[in-house]
Amino acid sequence: QVQLVESGGGLVQAGGSLRLSCAASGRTFSSYAMGWFRQAPGAEREFVAAISWSSGNTYYKDSVKGRFTISRDNAKNTVYLQMNSLKPEDTAVYYCATGRYTFDIGRKPENYAYWGQGTQVTVSS
């Protein structure tokens, strides 16, 4: 049974930082890409960042490039999202997800098979 558990969300002022973590279990973590998505109230879930199984490739939503960094520690089965220079428009529930197929990566929700429960990030102005 695959489980993903996010942590690290919270309330922060604009310009501040947060680090999200996602601990995975139930499959060979190092064979799958990992992604972060977010969903604001009334909006569709959107791609934020993704990292390949060996950390060799990373991808970001244009609006977070230079501010967010995705990383992973395969020894700990954990993926991270370091978020700096946060803006009110970053407010959303953030979800981590693990790839649907081994050694494959994408930016769409359908590229991912399992999802965490989400963690709320609120950025005040």
PyMOL commands that set and color helices and strands:
alter all, ss='L'
color gray80, all
select helices_A, chain A and resi 29-31+62-64+88-90+109-111
alter helices_A, ss='H'
color red, helices_A
select strands_A, chain A and resi 3-7+10-13+18-25+34-39+46-51+58-60+68-73+78-83+92-99+112-115+119-124
alter strands_A, ss='S'
color yellow, strands_A
deselect
rebuild
show_as cartoon
